[in-house]
Amino acid sequence: MTASEPKGAPTVLPDDSYNRALVENVRPPTWTNPTPAGRYNLVVVGAGTAGLVAAAGAAGLGARVALVERRLMGGDCLNFGCVPSKAILRVAHVAALVREAPGYGVAVDGPPRVDFGAVMARMRRLRAALSPTDSASRFRSLGVDVYFGDARFVGPDTVDVGGQQLRFSRAVVATGSRAATLPVAGLAEAGFLTNETIFSLTDLPRRLLVVGAGPIGCELAQAFRRLGSEVAIVSLDPRLLPREDPDAAAILTARFEREQIALNLGARLVRVEAGPEGKVIVFDRGRGEERAGGDVILLAVGRVPDVEGFGLEAAGVRHERTGLVVDDRLRTTNPRIYAAGDVCSGYKFTHAADAMARRRRRPASGATTSPPSRCPSRRSTAPCSRVGRRGSRASISSAAADASLAPRWSPATPARRSARSSSP
Ligand SMILES: Cc1cc2nc3c(=O)[nH]c(=O)nc-3n(C[C@H](O)[C@H](O)[C@H](O)COP(=O)(O)OP(=O)(O)OC[C@H]3O[C@@H](n4cnc5c(N)ncnc54)[C@H](O)[C@@H]3O)c2cc1C
């Protein structure tokens, strides 16, 4: 293998025709990295939403652009985030509607039977169908030099990729974020899924334990419940969606209780046990140890920015726990280097990453920009999904209307006490 050949094209599981088509687009196994010829106007590190938008925009303005991705182009949104989650949520919504159909006066023959394997295959098909937009060949056709491999800053104006040095006038760090983990005894040994692995499931977990009550935990808890899993949420937060409007969270809580999702809130995780009966989360809400059992644990306790292990120090780029330090033009502490997306923003949304990258796409012109001061956010739980700013009248009133009009919920399977929390 030469320096220009990227190593280790990843396999996305399950290794079926849809996932092979996805990989063929966003991480072609036979890809050969270009050979850099002189200094780039712009080097973009990370090919998620922010990186793709920054690279395409700069190339469109005539800049010489290199784009470096270590795993899959499209980043979280296409591969492990918005696209797969919303594909599944859509089916969960359909299943819920069928279940509620009699309440609307529509007769159905009993509860829906969900074919989870088919649900996930549909998701993989849709994801693969969207992947040409984020593909290596498309970006090459836009005039972008696409490199696969780990980017590493080796100086204030140089990035190394697999032994090749890319020199730049400007760079954008768009390395995104990853799922946070928890230092809880027994958790690693018991095993858990995150957003990077849950979309590889092909069998429906009979009992799902969701750790975390933020938007990702809530969306997926409700989706899996509606697809037929018994679901319990365990969270340190005292309520669902702790960063959202309390009114909307209260409506969602009522809905989750009606859909028989067990809520263990304000719960400090003590340890995780694993045995033949499955996994057990032991937690404490101030009244002694309680337990919740399940077959699969989904960890959804927030996102941490990807700022370590790629030489930011060598480039003079400062970061904190919350991400890269940027000014109001998204410039880092190295004036040549900018940032965009989850790595530098509290607004961890695709549209925010896109907006930041658009503002930063005149790399050589020095056009002024600023991070979004107001950002619409999106959450797709039912009944209070929301597109809008926090506290907006629209979000609360639509939630309230939906909650008051929704017919009775009848679960696919009777809730079993074993999936719920119980006092010892
Ligand atoms: C389950 C889930 C559901 C979501 N749903 C929604 C939704 O409905 N709506 C919404 O707006 N947002 C949603 N999001 C958030 C959205 O996915 C992110 O905000 C968005 O993907 C951020 O884009 P980004 O470009 O900043 O980072 P990412 O998409 O994370 O891309 C960063 C890229 O950088 C690469 N990289 C990292 N380090 C290096 C390196 N050293 N060298 C080379 N490459 C590197 C990574 O491999 C990755 O491909 C969801 C997220 C999750 C997890």
The ligand as an ORCA input file, in Angstrom:
! r2SCAN-3c Opt
* xyz 0 1
  C     -29.319      9.973     16.711
  C     -29.155     11.399     16.219
  C     -30.220     12.034     15.611
  C     -30.087     13.342     15.148
  N     -31.178     13.937     14.569
  C     -31.077     15.209     14.134
  C     -32.200     15.854     13.529
  O     -33.278     15.275     13.407
  N     -32.044     17.136     13.106
  C     -30.844     17.808     13.228
  O     -30.752     18.964     12.829
  N     -29.770     17.212     13.785
  C     -29.852     15.942     14.250
  N     -28.753     15.344     14.810
  C     -27.496     16.107     14.934
  C     -26.669     16.102     13.633
  O     -26.434     14.764     13.214
  C     -25.337     16.813     13.886
  O     -25.591     18.084     14.441
  C     -24.541     17.005     12.603
  O     -24.263     15.748     12.017
  C     -23.229     17.757     12.906
  O     -22.481     17.858     11.742
  P     -20.905     18.111     11.806
  O     -20.448     18.257     10.400
  O     -20.593     19.171     12.767
  O     -20.290     16.779     12.461
  P     -20.363     15.241     12.041
  O     -21.558     14.925     11.247
  O     -20.126     14.488     13.299
  O     -19.098     15.045     11.072
  C     -17.770     15.114     11.544
  C     -16.895     14.254     10.646
  O     -15.529     14.499     10.973
  C     -14.817     13.276     10.863
  N     -13.575     13.395     11.632
  C     -13.439     13.561     12.972
  N     -12.140     13.671     13.285
  C     -11.428     13.552     12.134
  C     -10.038     13.564     11.816
  N      -9.096     13.726     12.737
  N      -9.676     13.406     10.527
  C     -10.597     13.257      9.573
  N     -11.946     13.241      9.804
  C     -12.341     13.397     11.073
  C     -15.796     12.261     11.446
  O     -15.485     10.944     11.039
  C     -17.129     12.752     10.883
  O     -17.441     12.136      9.647
  C     -28.850     14.023     15.262
  C     -27.754     13.382     15.851
  C     -27.892     12.085     16.325
  C     -26.695     11.416     16.958
*
